[in-house]
Amino acid sequence: MATKPVLCSIFILILSQILMFQIQATHHNNDDDDGEEYKFLQSVDHNPRQRMKREKLSHFKFYWHDILTGQNPSAVTIVSPPRLMANGFGMMRMMDNPLTLGPELGSKLVGRAQGIYASASQEEIGLLMTMNLAFTEGKYNGSTITVMGRNPVLHTVREMPVIGGSGLFRFARGYAQARTQWFDMNSGDATVEYNVYVLHY
Ligand SMILES: *[C@@H]1O[C@H](CO)[C@@H](O)[C@H](O)[C@H]1NC(C)=O
């Protein structure tokens, strides 16, 4: 007799359909309970030909002014080492230094270097620089480049990595070269020429 297994399999088929429907219904109810659906992580299409524009290399040249004295200093000491240390080791300053197009402080302002530099070397005068170059010039107004690196200030050329950026400098990478243009031994005020090479979109 072949009807028994046939009936049996039809019964199983119907049962599985009912179960499937119930599982779907439960899922639907759960969705309702959660309300909005949150996604923590989603991968996005990473095709350079489709994403934004072509990556380009830009070269910026400007002057960085560290003004410690006078009515309106642009950098202030926020940490003094607890005792006299070689090469000022342990000192920290907060800066909001003007960036100008030319070497004169009065020349066109293109942005500000905001951040902290700290004396991090006992062997020589060597600073740890952490600063955001916040541009105000033209289409770059509001975009930033983040520089973090080592700055042994007595060397002719100091190179520091560009570790990122915002606005027009999203995904930025590159490097900055600093050359002291002028330094006042008495006040500590300095003007430094910066050449920044940055890859961005
Ligand atoms: C830069 O943008 C700010 C705010 O968006 C604006 O107040 C300022 O005038 C702009 N600066 C220049 C130089 O365009």
The ligand as a Tripos MOL2 file, in Angstrom:
@<TRIPOS>MOLECULE
LIG
   14    14     1     0     0
SMALL
NO_CHARGES

@<TRIPOS>ATOM
      1 C1         35.1280   80.9920    6.8060 C.3       1 LIG1
      2 O1         33.8970   80.4340    7.2200 O.3       1 LIG1
      3 C2         33.3420   81.0660    8.3530 C.3       1 LIG1
      4 C3         32.1160   80.2980    8.8030 C.3       1 LIG1
      5 O2         31.6660   79.3970    7.8760 O.3       1 LIG1
      6 C4         33.0380   82.5100    8.0410 C.3       1 LIG1
      7 O3         32.4980   83.1570    9.1690 O.3       1 LIG1
      8 C5         34.3270   83.1950    7.6290 C.3       1 LIG1
      9 O4         34.0590   84.5270    7.2440 O.3       1 LIG1
     10 C6         35.0050   82.4570    6.4960 C.3       1 LIG1
     11 N1         36.3300   83.0310    6.2770 N.am      1 LIG1
     12 C7         36.7810   83.3680    5.0660 C.2       1 LIG1
     13 C8         38.1440   83.9610    5.0580 C.3       1 LIG1
     14 O5         36.1510   83.1790    4.0500 O.2       1 LIG1
@<TRIPOS>BOND
     1     1     2 1
     2     1    10 1
     3     2     3 1
     4     3     4 1
     5     3     6 1
     6     4     5 1
     7     6     7 1
     8     6     8 1
     9     8     9 1
    10     8    10 1
    11    10    11 1
    12    11    12 1
    13    12    13 1
    14    12    14 2
@<TRIPOS>SUBSTRUCTURE
     1 LIG1         1 GROUP 0 **** ****
